[in-house]
C-alpha cells in the first residue's frame, strides 16, 4: 500500500523522497529510480510541487498584516484598517531674516521710503550638510515693515520672527478631470514626496487666472459634509502616491469634468537634510529695497531636524492595529499615544500618556502627555508641536471637558558599581582595560535598551551581557543605585532659602545602621562646602561639613520610602554647587529591578559608576 505524501514538506529532496516512497510497492521493488529515466520525471514532479508550495506559502503570508513581507502588502492591509503610513518627511529649520539698508555693506544709505517688503512662499535657501548642498524652501509668504530707520525684520503671518523653512524641491503635477464615466487615476510619480506639504488646487478651467478651490487632506478634517472639499493621499504598490476624491456620493464634493487639478508638494531627501546649520539665499541673498539690491542677514535659530524616510514596515505593523483600535478618537491613554505618535513620529522618539486619576497628585479631568523628541529638534519646534496637538487633535477628537496637559520627560540615572573576577590568561587585555570596557558596555546597554519610556532595568539581564564580554570575565556582580538631579533656576534659586522636593520613580531602601540610603554631591551652604545624607537608621536628612565631617544641620529634611520623595525644608539655602547640578543618589528597595514610573527615562551615569576587577587566575592552586 502506498504512503501518503505530506503537502507541507516543501523541501525539494524531501518531496522527491516522498515520491519514491509512493512507488515502494511490489511491482517496483527491483526498479532503480536514480539511474533510470524515471529519475528525471521525479525531479520535475518534485520541483513543481516545491515551487507551487512556496508560491502558496508566500501568498498566504502576504494575506495577513503580521506575516506580510512586501511593503505593498503591508501598506494595503494598513489602509484596510484606516491607517495611512507616513511618507518621507522634510527636515525643518528656523531662521531669522533682517535687512539694514543703512549698514556699511549696503552703501550706508538708509532707505526710509519703502514701507513693506515681502518674500514669497517657495523662496529657496541652501545649506551644506555632510559636504552636500541641500535646498530649503519657505512655506509661506513672509513680510517686513520698515521701522523708520531703514531696518526690516521679517515675520510670519502669526507675527513670529522665527521663519520656518523645509528641505526639499518644490514640484507640481497637473491633471485634467475627464468624463464622470472614466476611471480616472491621479498618480504622483514621486516616492520621495512629503505628503504633509501637499497643496491641492482645483481650477474651474485650464485657462490662466481661473478661479480655484483648495482641497484639504481628509486626515486634517474633523467632519465631512456634502459640500466638503477633501482628498485622500495614499501610497500605491510601486511606492508612488495616488490622490483620490469623492465619486459624488461620499467624501464631499468631487472635481467636475474639465476642471484642472494642480498638486504642489516638496520632494525631500528625508534624514539627509538634518543637521544644516548655516543658510544662504540661493538667488543670492539679496532682496529689492527701494529699487536697489540690499543684502539680507540670515541667522539660524534652530538647525534643521525632523527629516525622516517613509515609515518602515515594522512601524506600520505596530501602529496600524492600534490606530484602528483608536478609531480616530482620543478616549483612552493609548488612543492619545497612537494618534499623536502616528502624526508626529518623524520628530518623536517616544510618547507616554496617562489619565489624571493616575497622576501624583491625582487631578481629574486631565490627560497627561509626555513627548520625547528626537535629538536636534529645536525648543521652538517642540512648543509649536504641543500647540498643534492641542489645536488640531485633542480639542477636536478628545472627550469634552478633558484637558490635555503636557509634562516634560524626567531623567533618572542609574549608578552601577561592578565587581568582577578576571583571568588574564584568557585574554590579551589588562584588568584596567577590561574595567573601561565594562563601563562602556553598560553605557551602550542603556542607550540601546533603556532610553525610552517604560523600559525596565533588570540587573540579571545586564549581568548576562557583562559575562559575555570576554572569557576572562569569570563572573560579575552589580550594586545599583538611582540618581536624580536638581539645578538652579529650575528647581531652586541660588542664594534664596526654600524647600526642594526630589522625586524618585521607585520605592527607596529601608534605612539601616551601616549604609546611607540618601547622599548628595557637594554644594555650598552658609558659606561652607557640604553635602547631605540621611542619618543612619532613620529617614531624616542631615547636612555634613566636608572638611570637618561635622553635622551642620541635623534635621534638614526627610525622605519617604514608599513614595520615593526626598524633601529638604524651607531653610535650605544653596549659594553654589559643583558641576551642572546637584546629584542626589538613593538606594532602591529592589536593586534587581528598577521600573520607572510615567514620564521617567532611565539613563546611565558613567562618571559616578565604578568598575573594579579582581584577579582570579584559574590555573593557580588556591592555598588556604
ZIFEN-V391364 format. One record per helix or strand. SS is the DSSP state (H for helix, E for strand). FROM is the first residue (numbers start at 1). LEN is the number of residues. If there is no record, write none. Layout:
SS,FROM,LEN + SS,FROM,LEN
This chain:
H,12,11 + H,26,3 + H,38,24 + H,71,10 + E,89,1 + E,92,9 + H,104,3 + E,116,4 + E,124,6 + E,132,7 + E,142,5 + E,151,3 + E,155,1 + E,163,5 + E,169,8 + E,186,3 + E,193,11 + E,212,6 + H,218,3 + E,229,7 + E,241,4 + E,252,1 + E,260,8 + H,270,4 + E,280,2 + E,286,4 + E,292,4 + E,297,9 + E,308,1 + H,313,14 + E,330,1 + H,333,12 + E,348,8 + H,356,3 + E,366,8 + H,379,19 + E,398,1 + E,403,5 + E,410,13 + H,424,3 + H,431,19 + E,456,3 + H,459,9 + E,473,14 + E,488,1 + E,492,1 + E,500,4 + E,508,1 + E,518,3 + E,523,3 + E,528,7 + E,540,6 + E,551,10 + E,565,4 + E,574,4 + E,582,5 + E,588,1 + E,593,3 + E,600,5 + E,610,6
